[in-house]
Amino acid sequence: MVPKIASQPVRLPTGLLAEAEEAAVEIARFDVEASAVLGDGEIAPITTMLMRSESSASSQIENLTVGARQLALAELGEEASANARMVAGNVAAMRAAVELAGEISADTIVGMHAALMSGQQGVIPSQWRQQQVWIGGSDAGPHQATFVPPHRSLVPAAVADLVEFTARTDVPVISHAAIAHAQFETIHPFTDGNGRTGRALVHAMVQRAGLTRRVTVPISAGLLSDTAAYVDCLTAYRDGDLAPIVGAITDATFRSLGNGRKLLAEISEIHARWSQQINARRGVAVWRTLDLLIGQPVVTVRYVESALGVAFNTAQAAIDLLEEAGIVHQAVAGRRRNRTWHAREVTSALDSFAERAGRRG
């Protein structure tokens, strides 16, 4: 049985509430800073880059590790590892969370999960679980499991209660999102993908509250430094203590913002250096392709053609100029068909971001 929280009072230590409020202010500040790094014209690629970073970190909590290049290939629809394709699904779930943030409901939660699990064999998205699941123990049964979620018959009512809780306006944003996340993980409404969907729910609530308008703050990256402690906080929540999970999400926010600011600074330096390497008049497609590489650091001619709405030959000419300038390199040298070009500096910066996220401070 999952306790109802829709109308329960939320009592947290005063100091923790103050820290959580400070984290909310910092999220809003980061959103403004992100557009200032490269300017409003390039905010779309920055948004994509940060969303991909957050999705990758959220997946890594579930032991789904993938490099930035493989993830970019998977999102491009090119040949990539199984892990990369699964993480690409998480990017889709994050996008769905942000797009559906205006109205958090049972249907929008199902929509996030459907985006996450789309294309994965053996998984039927868009429905609540139809079987009992457990965490830990063995495949044979829940004996010695660390946590056994409620019976499947209780899931719809528990989700309805959670949705009602998310609509409250009397709980500060970070505390609100953290508690909703912990309650979602306690309900465990799906057979698989609950952790990633639950973290996407955090972003939906942050977005709906207006803290972010353009970027996804990589909060999951802040949880990576100690995933065992994060799991302990969820356990404490199930035992009735709300403070640990609120504290964990608050601390993760501060850590991720520091890491995210470093990433933005590195991307800004890369973009400025690239601009000095291009020898072409302003307005030609190569400059728009330069910006495109921030959000999609592995491209094909067809991708550039579609993304920029230009002719195939124009897209090829833009890539040729970038290759001559040493900004992109063919991912597989000498290939004449199905060629992809790789902006290594961007994927290197993204991989460094992930490495920092997983390092304990």
C-alpha positions, 0 to 999 in steps of 0.5 A: 500500500502506498500512502496517499500524499495529495493533501498531506502536509509537507514538513521539512527542516527550515534550513533544508527548505532555504537550501532548496529555494536557493537551488531553485534560484540558481536553476533560473539563473543558469537558464539565463546564463545558457542563452548568454553564452552563445547568444539567443541564435544558438540557444537551440543547439545548447538546449539539445546538448544539455538535454542529451547530457542530462539524459545520458546521466540519468541512464548512467544511474541505471548502469547504461553507459554510453559515450557522446559520439555513440549517443549522437550516432544513435540520435542520428539514426546511424549504426550505434550500440544497444546502450546508445539506442536505449539512452537515445530513448531517454533523450526522447523521454526528456523532450516529452517531459518538457513538451508535456510539462504544461499539464502533468497527468496520468496520460502525460506520464505514460507519454514520457514512458512511451517515448523512453521505451519506444523501439525496445523489444519485449517492452509494451509502453503506454500501459501500467505494469500488469505484473508484480515487480521488485528491486533486488533479490533474485529473478525467482521471486521477491524474497530478500528484495530491497523493495517490493512496490505495491500490487499492480491493481493499486497503481492507477489510484496511486498515480492519480493521487501523485498527479493531484499532488503535483498540482499543488501550489503550496510546496516549494518547487525543488521540494515538490519535484523531489517528493513527487519523484520519490513517490513515483519511484515508490509506486513503480508504475511500469515494468521497466524504465521507472527511474528514468521516467521518474527523473524526467518527471522532475524536469517536467515539474521544474519546467512547469514552475517556470524555473527554466524556459529554454534549457534542461538543467542536468540534475541527474548528473549531480546524482551520479557521484553517489548513486548508492546514497541516492537509493538510500534516500529513496528508501528513507522516503519509503520509511516516512522521512522526506528530508533525505530525498529533498536534500539529495535533489538539492545537492545534486542541483548545485553540483550539476549547475557547477559542472554545467557551467564548466561545460558551457564555458568549454563549448563557448571557447570551442565555438569561438575558436571555430569561428576564427577557423572559418574562411567564408562570408557570413550568411552561407550555410557553413556558419549555420552548420557550425552552430548545428554541431553543438547540438548534434556533433555527428552529422551526415550530409542528409542531416544538414540538408534537412536541418537547415532546409538547404540543397544537398550540394549546399550541405555537402559544401558546408561540411567540406569547408568544416573538414578543410578547417579541421573542425569535423573529421570523417568518423570512418576515414575512406568510406565513400557511402553512408559517411558521417562527420564528427566534431571531436571537440564537442564530444570530448567536452561532453565526455569530460562533463560525464566523467566529472559527474561521476567523480566524487568531490 
